[in-house]
Amino acid sequence: MDITILSDSNRNDWAEFVQAHPEATFYHRWEWRTVMEKCFGHKTYYLMARDAGRTVGVLPLIHIKSLLFGSILCSMPFLNFGGVCAESDAAQEALLVEARHILNDCRADYLELRHLKPSAVDLHRKEHKVSMTLALDNDPDVLWNNFKSKHRTNIRRAAKNDLQAKFGGVDLLDPFYDIIATGWRDLGTPIYRKSFFRTILETFGDAVEICVVEHQNRPIAAAYNGLFRDTVEGMWIFALREYARLQTNYFIYWEMIRRACEQGYKKYHLGRSTNETGATFFKKKWNAEPRQLYWEYIMKENGGPAQLPELNVDNPKYRLAINTWRRLPLKVTQIVGPLIAKSIP
């Protein structure tokens, strides 16, 4: 078995493998390499396992180097998951062996793999994240009738609040970004440049869709979804808190779920969530089931961190920075945020 690097000459092989493999996801598409390199300048290693001329596994790796957070290999950063996708344990193990070599060669502190199931190799692991997944039906009324009566009442109330959902692409980028930038500032999270979201739209075309909800012609909620095979992949969503009384989240989720049903999709990943949080409980109202995610780690040899990394908002060491960020003017966060966000996988 040989391990090669993705190139222009073999990217069709990568694409065909990802399209056909049942465990491949939207985040395994090779086009993310273009996005990561163009928008962030990160070094990428897109590994392919080949056996007798066939592609039998892939592993996209992104190398993030930061003065603030160290040197990190990740699959996939900024996204819900990624990691190894292979036909066999042997192919998976060969890809991980090569990944360890790259980890040592580029002197990264650790490799983080975001998996939908445990890898074939025994690795350090965290299980704090889940993907809330909703099974769809061609008839949205089937889902509607399975909701609890209180949930249906909340959706009906939201629909009476003069809300309108729009679906599109780059034409909705500006309102989407304004809402997301505001929401992330309020959460204390640095935002990416608008060009990141634009590049995804330009790179993936019809495989990406934006939804914006308006109230009296003002955008108040927005979502950004990927479309892959039979699945809608929820990537980013936020509703402005000052309009919470309108129950906007009920409206935008139902409009997107109904649209996905009518378009023939079979599954809707409502985005990843931390276990036992408000986001998880809200998504369960739609009868979404939690699917365990596995954050697995390969630590660098000789001097790697004694503990698994905790690069997240729950880490107390970042609490002061988060609280300070929330008080900054929005324009400041849109200027400074991208300089920080590109280093937080």
Contacts in CASP RR format, 6 or more apart in sequence:
PFRMAT RR
TARGET T0000
AUTHOR 0000-0000-0000
METHOD contacts of the structure
MODEL  1
MDITILSDSNRNDWAEFVQAHPEATFYHRWEWRTVMEKCFGHKTYYLMAR
DAGRTVGVLPLIHIKSLLFGSILCSMPFLNFGGVCAESDAAQEALLVEAR
HILNDCRADYLELRHLKPSAVDLHRKEHKVSMTLALDNDPDVLWNNFKSK
HRTNIRRAAKNDLQAKFGGVDLLDPFYDIIATGWRDLGTPIYRKSFFRTI
LETFGDAVEICVVEHQNRPIAAAYNGLFRDTVEGMWIFALREYARLQTNY
FIYWEMIRRACEQGYKKYHLGRSTNETGATFFKKKWNAEPRQLYWEYIMK
ENGGPAQLPELNVDNPKYRLAINTWRRLPLKVTQIVGPLIAKSIP
1 49 0 8 1.000
1 50 0 8 1.000
1 51 0 8 1.000
1 56 0 8 1.000
1 90 0 8 1.000
1 91 0 8 1.000
1 94 0 8 1.000
2 49 0 8 1.000
2 50 0 8 1.000
2 51 0 8 1.000
3 47 0 8 1.000
3 48 0 8 1.000
3 49 0 8 1.000
3 50 0 8 1.000
3 94 0 8 1.000
3 95 0 8 1.000
3 98 0 8 1.000
4 10 0 8 1.000
4 47 0 8 1.000
4 48 0 8 1.000
4 50 0 8 1.000
5 45 0 8 1.000
5 46 0 8 1.000
5 47 0 8 1.000
5 48 0 8 1.000
6 14 0 8 1.000
6 30 0 8 1.000
6 33 0 8 1.000
6 46 0 8 1.000
6 47 0 8 1.000
6 48 0 8 1.000
10 48 0 8 1.000
10 55 0 8 1.000
11 30 0 8 1.000
13 48 0 8 1.000
13 55 0 8 1.000
14 30 0 8 1.000
14 46 0 8 1.000
14 48 0 8 1.000
14 55 0 8 1.000
14 58 0 8 1.000
15 29 0 8 1.000
15 30 0 8 1.000
16 55 0 8 1.000
17 24 0 8 1.000
17 48 0 8 1.000
17 55 0 8 1.000
17 56 0 8 1.000
17 57 0 8 1.000
17 58 0 8 1.000
17 85 0 8 1.000
18 24 0 8 1.000
18 28 0 8 1.000
18 29 0 8 1.000
18 30 0 8 1.000
18 58 0 8 1.000
18 85 0 8 1.000
19 229 0 8 1.000
21 57 0 8 1.000
21 85 0 8 1.000
21 87 0 8 1.000
23 85 0 8 1.000
23 116 0 8 1.000
23 117 0 8 1.000
24 58 0 8 1.000
24 85 0 8 1.000
25 81 0 8 1.000
25 82 0 8 1.000
25 85 0 8 1.000
25 116 0 8 1.000
25 228 0 8 1.000
25 231 0 8 1.000
25 233 0 8 1.000
26 207 0 8 1.000
26 226 0 8 1.000
26 227 0 8 1.000
26 228 0 8 1.000
26 231 0 8 1.000
26 233 0 8 1.000
27 60 0 8 1.000
27 76 0 8 1.000
27 79 0 8 1.000
27 80 0 8 1.000
27 81 0 8 1.000
27 82 0 8 1.000
27 233 0 8 1.000
28 58 0 8 1.000
28 60 0 8 1.000
28 82 0 8 1.000
28 83 0 8 1.000
28 85 0 8 1.000
29 204 0 8 1.000
29 228 0 8 1.000
30 46 0 8 1.000
30 60 0 8 1.000
31 203 0 8 1.000
31 204 0 8 1.000
32 60 0 8 1.000
32 76 0 8 1.000
32 79 0 8 1.000
33 44 0 8 1.000
33 46 0 8 1.000
33 60 0 8 1.000
34 199 0 8 1.000
34 203 0 8 1.000
35 196 0 8 1.000
35 199 0 8 1.000
35 200 0 8 1.000
35 203 0 8 1.000
36 42 0 8 1.000
36 44 0 8 1.000
36 62 0 8 1.000
36 77 0 8 1.000
37 43 0 8 1.000
37 44 0 8 1.000
38 199 0 8 1.000
39 192 0 8 1.000
39 193 0 8 1.000
39 195 0 8 1.000
39 196 0 8 1.000
39 199 0 8 1.000
39 342 0 8 1.000
40 64 0 8 1.000
40 196 0 8 1.000
40 342 0 8 1.000
41 342 0 8 1.000
42 62 0 8 1.000
42 63 0 8 1.000
42 64 0 8 1.000
42 65 0 8 1.000
42 77 0 8 1.000
42 342 0 8 1.000
43 62 0 8 1.000
43 63 0 8 1.000
43 106 0 8 1.000
44 60 0 8 1.000
44 61 0 8 1.000
44 62 0 8 1.000
44 63 0 8 1.000
45 60 0 8 1.000
45 61 0 8 1.000
45 62 0 8 1.000
45 63 0 8 1.000
45 73 0 8 1.000
45 99 0 8 1.000
45 102 0 8 1.000
46 58 0 8 1.000
46 59 0 8 1.000
46 60 0 8 1.000
46 61 0 8 1.000
47 58 0 8 1.000
47 59 0 8 1.000
47 60 0 8 1.000
47 61 0 8 1.000
47 95 0 8 1.000
47 98 0 8 1.000
47 99 0 8 1.000
48 55 0 8 1.000
48 57 0 8 1.000
48 58 0 8 1.000
49 55 0 8 1.000
49 56 0 8 1.000
49 57 0 8 1.000
49 58 0 8 1.000
49 59 0 8 1.000
49 86 0 8 1.000
49 91 0 8 1.000
49 94 0 8 1.000
49 95 0 8 1.000
50 56 0 8 1.000
51 91 0 8 1.000
56 86 0 8 1.000
56 87 0 8 1.000
56 88 0 8 1.000
56 91 0 8 1.000
57 84 0 8 1.000
57 85 0 8 1.000
57 86 0 8 1.000
57 87 0 8 1.000
57 91 0 8 1.000
57 92 0 8 1.000
57 95 0 8 1.000
58 84 0 8 1.000
58 85 0 8 1.000
58 86 0 8 1.000
58 95 0 8 1.000
59 75 0 8 1.000
59 83 0 8 1.000
59 84 0 8 1.000
59 85 0 8 1.000
59 86 0 8 1.000
59 95 0 8 1.000
59 96 0 8 1.000
59 98 0 8 1.000
59 99 0 8 1.000
60 75 0 8 1.000
60 76 0 8 1.000
60 82 0 8 1.000
60 83 0 8 1.000
61 73 0 8 1.000
61 74 0 8 1.000
61 75 0 8 1.000
61 99 0 8 1.000
61 102 0 8 1.000
61 111 0 8 1.000
62 73 0 8 1.000
62 74 0 8 1.000
62 75 0 8 1.000
62 76 0 8 1.000
62 77 0 8 1.000
62 345 0 8 1.000
63 71 0 8 1.000
63 72 0 8 1.000
63 73 0 8 1.000
63 106 0 8 1.000
63 108 0 8 1.000
64 70 0 8 1.000
64 71 0 8 1.000
64 72 0 8 1.000
64 73 0 8 1.000
64 74 0 8 1.000
64 77 0 8 1.000
64 342 0 8 1.000
64 343 0 8 1.000
64 345 0 8 1.000
65 71 0 8 1.000
65 72 0 8 1.000
65 343 0 8 1.000
66 72 0 8 1.000
66 343 0 8 1.000
68 340 0 8 1.000
68 343 0 8 1.000
69 311 0 8 1.000
69 343 0 8 1.000
69 344 0 8 1.000
70 109 0 8 1.000
70 343 0 8 1.000
71 106 0 8 1.000
71 107 0 8 1.000
71 108 0 8 1.000
71 109 0 8 1.000
72 108 0 8 1.000
72 109 0 8 1.000
72 110 0 8 1.000
72 111 0 8 1.000
72 112 0 8 1.000
72 309 0 8 1.000
72 311 0 8 1.000
72 345 0 8 1.000
73 99 0 8 1.000
73 102 0 8 1.000
73 103 0 8 1.000
73 106 0 8 1.000
73 108 0 8 1.000
73 110 0 8 1.000
73 111 0 8 1.000
73 112 0 8 1.000
74 111 0 8 1.000
74 112 0 8 1.000
74 113 0 8 1.000
74 114 0 8 1.000
74 345 0 8 1.000
75 82 0 8 1.000
75 83 0 8 1.000
75 84 0 8 1.000
75 111 0 8 1.000
75 112 0 8 1.000
75 113 0 8 1.000
75 114 0 8 1.000
76 82 0 8 1.000
76 83 0 8 1.000
76 114 0 8 1.000
77 345 0 8 1.000
78 192 0 8 1.000
78 345 0 8 1.000
79 114 0 8 1.000
79 235 0 8 1.000
80 114 0 8 1.000
80 131 0 8 1.000
80 233 0 8 1.000
80 234 0 8 1.000
80 235 0 8 1.000
80 269 0 8 1.000
80 271 0 8 1.000
80 272 0 8 1.000
81 114 0 8 1.000
81 115 0 8 1.000
81 116 0 8 1.000
81 131 0 8 1.000
81 272 0 8 1.000
81 293 0 8 1.000
82 113 0 8 1.000
82 114 0 8 1.000
82 115 0 8 1.000
82 116 0 8 1.000
83 113 0 8 1.000
83 114 0 8 1.000
83 115 0 8 1.000
84 92 0 8 1.000
84 95 0 8 1.000
84 96 0 8 1.000
84 113 0 8 1.000
84 115 0 8 1.000
84 119 0 8 1.000
86 92 0 8 1.000
86 95 0 8 1.000
89 120 0 8 1.000
92 119 0 8 1.000
92 120 0 8 1.000
92 121 0 8 1.000
93 120 0 8 1.000
93 121 0 8 1.000
96 119 0 8 1.000
96 121 0 8 1.000
96 298 0 8 1.000
99 111 0 8 1.000
99 298 0 8 1.000
100 111 0 8 1.000
100 298 0 8 1.000
103 110 0 8 1.000
103 111 0 8 1.000
103 298 0 8 1.000
103 300 0 8 1.000
104 300 0 8 1.000
104 301 0 8 1.000
107 300 0 8 1.000
108 300 0 8 1.000
109 299 0 8 1.000
109 300 0 8 1.000
109 304 0 8 1.000
109 305 0 8 1.000
109 309 0 8 1.000
110 297 0 8 1.000
110 298 0 8 1.000
110 299 0 8 1.000
110 300 0 8 1.000
110 304 0 8 1.000
110 305 0 8 1.000
110 309 0 8 1.000
111 297 0 8 1.000
111 298 0 8 1.000
112 295 0 8 1.000
112 296 0 8 1.000
112 297 0 8 1.000
112 309 0 8 1.000
112 345 0 8 1.000
113 119 0 8 1.000
113 123 0 8 1.000
113 295 0 8 1.000
113 296 0 8 1.000
113 297 0 8 1.000
113 298 0 8 1.000
114 293 0 8 1.000
114 294 0 8 1.000
114 295 0 8 1.000
115 293 0 8 1.000
115 294 0 8 1.000
115 295 0 8 1.000
115 296 0 8 1.000
116 131 0 8 1.000
116 291 0 8 1.000
116 293 0 8 1.000
116 294 0 8 1.000
117 294 0 8 1.000
118 125 0 8 1.000
118 294 0 8 1.000
118 296 0 8 1.000
119 294 0 8 1.000
119 296 0 8 1.000
123 296 0 8 1.000
123 297 0 8 1.000
123 298 0 8 1.000
124 296 0 8 1.000
124 297 0 8 1.000
124 298 0 8 1.000
124 299 0 8 1.000
124 308 0 8 1.000
125 294 0 8 1.000
125 295 0 8 1.000
125 296 0 8 1.000
125 297 0 8 1.000
126 294 0 8 1.000
126 295 0 8 1.000
126 297 0 8 1.000
126 308 0 8 1.000
127 275 0 8 1.000
127 292 0 8 1.000
127 293 0 8 1.000
127 294 0 8 1.000
127 295 0 8 1.000
128 274 0 8 1.000
128 275 0 8 1.000
128 295 0 8 1.000
129 272 0 8 1.000
129 273 0 8 1.000
129 274 0 8 1.000
129 275 0 8 1.000
129 293 0 8 1.000
129 295 0 8 1.000
130 272 0 8 1.000
130 273 0 8 1.000
130 274 0 8 1.000
130 275 0 8 1.000
130 280 0 8 1.000
130 290 0 8 1.000
130 291 0 8 1.000
130 292 0 8 1.000
130 293 0 8 1.000
131 269 0 8 1.000
131 271 0 8 1.000
131 272 0 8 1.000
131 273 0 8 1.000
131 290 0 8 1.000
131 291 0 8 1.000
131 293 0 8 1.000
132 269 0 8 1.000
132 270 0 8 1.000
132 271 0 8 1.000
132 272 0 8 1.000
132 273 0 8 1.000
132 280 0 8 1.000
132 283 0 8 1.000
132 284 0 8 1.000
132 288 0 8 1.000
132 289 0 8 1.000
132 290 0 8 1.000
132 291 0 8 1.000
133 267 0 8 1.000
133 268 0 8 1.000
133 269 0 8 1.000
133 270 0 8 1.000
133 288 0 8 1.000
133 289 0 8 1.000
133 290 0 8 1.000
133 291 0 8 1.000
134 143 0 8 1.000
134 257 0 8 1.000
134 267 0 8 1.000
134 268 0 8 1.000
134 269 0 8 1.000
134 270 0 8 1.000
134 283 0 8 1.000
134 286 0 8 1.000
134 287 0 8 1.000
134 288 0 8 1.000
134 289 0 8 1.000
135 266 0 8 1.000
135 267 0 8 1.000
135 287 0 8 1.000
135 289 0 8 1.000
136 143 0 8 1.000
136 257 0 8 1.000
136 260 0 8 1.000
136 261 0 8 1.000
136 264 0 8 1.000
136 265 0 8 1.000
136 266 0 8 1.000
136 267 0 8 1.000
136 268 0 8 1.000
137 143 0 8 1.000
137 261 0 8 1.000
138 261 0 8 1.000
138 262 0 8 1.000
138 264 0 8 1.000
139 261 0 8 1.000
140 257 0 8 1.000
140 258 0 8 1.000
140 261 0 8 1.000
140 262 0 8 1.000
143 257 0 8 1.000
143 261 0 8 1.000
143 286 0 8 1.000
143 287 0 8 1.000
144 152 0 8 1.000
146 287 0 8 1.000
147 155 0 8 1.000
147 285 0 8 1.000
147 286 0 8 1.000
147 287 0 8 1.000
148 285 0 8 1.000
151 285 0 8 1.000
151 286 0 8 1.000
154 247 0 8 1.000
154 250 0 8 1.000
155 250 0 8 1.000
155 251 0 8 1.000
155 254 0 8 1.000
157 247 0 8 1.000
157 250 0 8 1.000
158 246 0 8 1.000
158 247 0 8 1.000
158 248 0 8 1.000
158 250 0 8 1.000
158 251 0 8 1.000
158 254 0 8 1.000
159 251 0 8 1.000
159 254 0 8 1.000
161 215 0 8 1.000
161 246 0 8 1.000
161 247 0 8 1.000
161 251 0 8 1.000
162 215 0 8 1.000
162 216 0 8 1.000
163 213 0 8 1.000
163 214 0 8 1.000
163 215 0 8 1.000
163 246 0 8 1.000
163 248 0 8 1.000
163 251 0 8 1.000
164 213 0 8 1.000
164 214 0 8 1.000
164 215 0 8 1.000
165 211 0 8 1.000
165 212 0 8 1.000
165 213 0 8 1.000
165 251 0 8 1.000
165 252 0 8 1.000
165 255 0 8 1.000
165 256 0 8 1.000
166 172 0 8 1.000
166 211 0 8 1.000
166 212 0 8 1.000
166 213 0 8 1.000
166 214 0 8 1.000
167 209 0 8 1.000
167 210 0 8 1.000
167 211 0 8 1.000
167 259 0 8 1.000
168 209 0 8 1.000
168 210 0 8 1.000
168 211 0 8 1.000
169 201 0 8 1.000
169 208 0 8 1.000
169 209 0 8 1.000
169 210 0 8 1.000
170 198 0 8 1.000
170 201 0 8 1.000
170 202 0 8 1.000
172 210 0 8 1.000
172 211 0 8 1.000
172 212 0 8 1.000
172 222 0 8 1.000
173 194 0 8 1.000
173 197 0 8 1.000
173 198 0 8 1.000
173 201 0 8 1.000
173 210 0 8 1.000
174 194 0 8 1.000
175 212 0 8 1.000
175 219 0 8 1.000
175 222 0 8 1.000
176 197 0 8 1.000
176 210 0 8 1.000
176 212 0 8 1.000
176 219 0 8 1.000
176 222 0 8 1.000
176 223 0 8 1.000
176 224 0 8 1.000
177 194 0 8 1.000
177 197 0 8 1.000
178 219 0 8 1.000
179 212 0 8 1.000
179 219 0 8 1.000
179 220 0 8 1.000
179 221 0 8 1.000
179 222 0 8 1.000
179 238 0 8 1.000
179 239 0 8 1.000
179 240 0 8 1.000
180 191 0 8 1.000
180 222 0 8 1.000
180 224 0 8 1.000
180 236 0 8 1.000
180 238 0 8 1.000
181 191 0 8 1.000
181 330 0 8 1.000
181 333 0 8 1.000
181 334 0 8 1.000
182 238 0 8 1.000
182 240 0 8 1.000
182 330 0 8 1.000
183 238 0 8 1.000
183 240 0 8 1.000
183 241 0 8 1.000
184 190 0 8 1.000
184 191 0 8 1.000
184 238 0 8 1.000
184 333 0 8 1.000
185 191 0 8 1.000
185 325 0 8 1.000
185 326 0 8 1.000
185 328 0 8 1.000
185 330 0 8 1.000
185 333 0 8 1.000
186 241 0 8 1.000
186 326 0 8 1.000
187 313 0 8 1.000
187 322 0 8 1.000
187 326 0 8 1.000
188 313 0 8 1.000
188 322 0 8 1.000
188 323 0 8 1.000
188 325 0 8 1.000
188 326 0 8 1.000
189 313 0 8 1.000
189 322 0 8 1.000
189 325 0 8 1.000
189 341 0 8 1.000
190 325 0 8 1.000
190 333 0 8 1.000
190 336 0 8 1.000
190 337 0 8 1.000
190 338 0 8 1.000
190 339 0 8 1.000
190 340 0 8 1.000
190 341 0 8 1.000
190 344 0 8 1.000
191 333 0 8 1.000
191 334 0 8 1.000
191 337 0 8 1.000
191 338 0 8 1.000
191 341 0 8 1.000
192 337 0 8 1.000
192 338 0 8 1.000
192 341 0 8 1.000
192 342 0 8 1.000
193 338 0 8 1.000
196 338 0 8 1.000
197 224 0 8 1.000
200 208 0 8 1.000
201 208 0 8 1.000
201 210 0 8 1.000
204 226 0 8 1.000
206 227 0 8 1.000
207 226 0 8 1.000
207 227 0 8 1.000
207 228 0 8 1.000
208 224 0 8 1.000
208 225 0 8 1.000
208 226 0 8 1.000
208 227 0 8 1.000
209 224 0 8 1.000
209 225 0 8 1.000
209 226 0 8 1.000
209 227 0 8 1.000
210 222 0 8 1.000
210 223 0 8 1.000
210 224 0 8 1.000
210 225 0 8 1.000
211 222 0 8 1.000
211 223 0 8 1.000
211 225 0 8 1.000
211 252 0 8 1.000
211 255 0 8 1.000
211 256 0 8 1.000
212 219 0 8 1.000
212 221 0 8 1.000
212 222 0 8 1.000
213 219 0 8 1.000
213 220 0 8 1.000
213 221 0 8 1.000
213 222 0 8 1.000
213 239 0 8 1.000
213 248 0 8 1.000
213 251 0 8 1.000
213 252 0 8 1.000
213 255 0 8 1.000
214 220 0 8 1.000
215 243 0 8 1.000
215 246 0 8 1.000
215 248 0 8 1.000
220 239 0 8 1.000
220 240 0 8 1.000
220 243 0 8 1.000
220 246 0 8 1.000
220 248 0 8 1.000
221 237 0 8 1.000
221 238 0 8 1.000
221 239 0 8 1.000
221 240 0 8 1.000
221 243 0 8 1.000
221 248 0 8 1.000
221 249 0 8 1.000
221 251 0 8 1.000
221 252 0 8 1.000
222 237 0 8 1.000
222 238 0 8 1.000
223 234 0 8 1.000
223 236 0 8 1.000
223 237 0 8 1.000
223 238 0 8 1.000
223 252 0 8 1.000
223 256 0 8 1.000
224 234 0 8 1.000
224 235 0 8 1.000
224 236 0 8 1.000
224 237 0 8 1.000
225 232 0 8 1.000
225 233 0 8 1.000
225 234 0 8 1.000
225 235 0 8 1.000
225 256 0 8 1.000
226 232 0 8 1.000
226 233 0 8 1.000
226 234 0 8 1.000
226 235 0 8 1.000
227 233 0 8 1.000
227 265 0 8 1.000
230 264 0 8 1.000
230 265 0 8 1.000
230 266 0 8 1.000
230 267 0 8 1.000
231 265 0 8 1.000
231 266 0 8 1.000
231 267 0 8 1.000
231 268 0 8 1.000
231 269 0 8 1.000
232 256 0 8 1.000
232 260 0 8 1.000
232 265 0 8 1.000
232 267 0 8 1.000
232 268 0 8 1.000
232 269 0 8 1.000
233 269 0 8 1.000
233 271 0 8 1.000
234 268 0 8 1.000
234 269 0 8 1.000
234 270 0 8 1.000
234 271 0 8 1.000
235 271 0 8 1.000
237 252 0 8 1.000
239 248 0 8 1.000
239 249 0 8 1.000
239 252 0 8 1.000
240 248 0 8 1.000
249 282 0 8 1.000
253 270 0 8 1.000
253 286 0 8 1.000
256 268 0 8 1.000
257 268 0 8 1.000
257 286 0 8 1.000
260 268 0 8 1.000
268 288 0 8 1.000
270 283 0 8 1.000
270 286 0 8 1.000
270 288 0 8 1.000
271 283 0 8 1.000
272 293 0 8 1.000
273 279 0 8 1.000
273 280 0 8 1.000
273 283 0 8 1.000
273 290 0 8 1.000
274 280 0 8 1.000
274 314 0 8 1.000
275 290 0 8 1.000
280 290 0 8 1.000
284 290 0 8 1.000
297 308 0 8 1.000
297 309 0 8 1.000
299 305 0 8 1.000
311 344 0 8 1.000
311 345 0 8 1.000
313 322 0 8 1.000
325 333 0 8 1.000
328 336 0 8 1.000
END
